[in-house]
Amino acid sequence: MPIPKPQGGEQEDKYISRCISEIGSEYDVEGQAYAVCKSTYDKDRMSKITDTMSKVMARVSYDTKYKGINLKDADDPCTEGYEQYGMKDMDGREVPNCIPIQEPK
């Protein structure tokens, strides 16, 4: 089932509740449906920003929160719990590819 989109002016908590009720059964890890819905809501809200500076700042915040990219520390560009695994192309520029640190089994 596709992820539902926020409806015009829908509050975050109402959207997330509706979204989880529609897609929750598709995810077997607790909290995963919430993360998908929260990310979708934030991305939708970010797409409505018209001011260029605000849009850039919203994108940096989104990338930090959801993709593990930390632009503050050049020595270690990934946030805690992530490690750099090469580089990747994002929106036409090369950025660190931050992946979750995996504990040895």
C-alpha positions in Angstrom: 0.0 0.0 0.0 1.4 3.4 -0.9 2.3 5.8 1.9 -0.6 8.3 2.4 0.2 12.0 1.8 -0.6 14.7 4.3 -3.9 16.5 3.4 -3.8 20.3 3.2 -3.4 21.9 6.7 -3.5 18.5 8.5 -1.8 18.7 11.8 1.2 16.4 12.4 -0.3 14.2 15.1 -3.5 13.7 13.1 -1.5 12.8 9.9 0.8 10.4 11.7 -2.1 8.7 13.4 -3.9 8.3 10.1 -0.8 7.2 8.3 0.1 4.5 10.9 -3.4 3.1 10.9 -3.2 2.8 7.1 0.4 1.3 6.7 1.2 0.0 10.2 0.6 -3.7 9.3 3.2 -3.5 6.6 6.1 -3.0 9.0 7.2 -5.6 11.5 9.6 -3.5 13.6 8.1 -1.4 16.3 8.4 2.3 15.5 9.2 1.8 11.8 5.8 2.9 10.6 6.0 6.0 12.8 9.4 6.8 11.3 8.1 6.4 7.7 5.1 8.6 8.5 7.1 11.3 10.3 9.6 11.5 7.5 6.9 11.8 4.9 5.2 14.6 6.9 8.4 16.5 7.3 9.3 16.1 3.7 5.9 17.3 2.6 6.1 20.3 4.9 9.6 21.1 3.6 8.3 21.0 0.0 6.0 23.9 0.8 8.7 26.3 1.9 9.3 29.1 -0.7 12.1 31.1 0.9 15.4 29.8 -0.4 17.4 30.1 2.8 14.6 28.5 4.8 14.4 25.7 2.3 18.2 25.1 2.5 18.1 25.0 6.3 15.1 22.7 6.3 17.0 20.3 4.0 20.1 20.3 6.2 17.9 19.6 9.2 16.1 16.8 7.3 19.3 15.2 6.1 20.8 15.4 9.6 17.7 13.8 11.2 16.9 11.1 8.7 20.0 10.4 6.7 22.7 10.6 9.4 24.5 13.4 7.7 26.3 15.8 10.0 27.7 18.9 8.2 29.1 20.4 11.4 32.1 18.2 11.9 34.4 17.8 8.9 36.5 15.1 10.6 33.5 12.9 11.2 30.5 13.9 9.0 28.2 11.2 10.4 26.0 11.6 13.5 26.4 9.3 16.5 25.4 5.7 15.7 26.5 6.1 12.0 29.7 5.6 10.2 30.9 6.8 6.8 31.0 4.3 4.0 32.4 6.2 1.1 30.5 9.0 -0.7 27.2 9.2 -2.6 25.5 11.6 -5.0 22.6 13.6 -3.5 20.9 16.3 -5.5 23.9 16.7 -7.8 26.6 16.9 -5.2 28.8 14.4 -3.5 28.1 13.8 0.2 29.3 11.3 2.8 27.4 8.0 2.7 26.5 7.5 6.4 25.2 4.0 7.4 24.2 2.7 10.8 27.0 1.1 12.7 26.5 -2.7 12.8 27.5 -4.6 15.9 29.6 -7.7 15.1 27.6 -10.9 15.5 
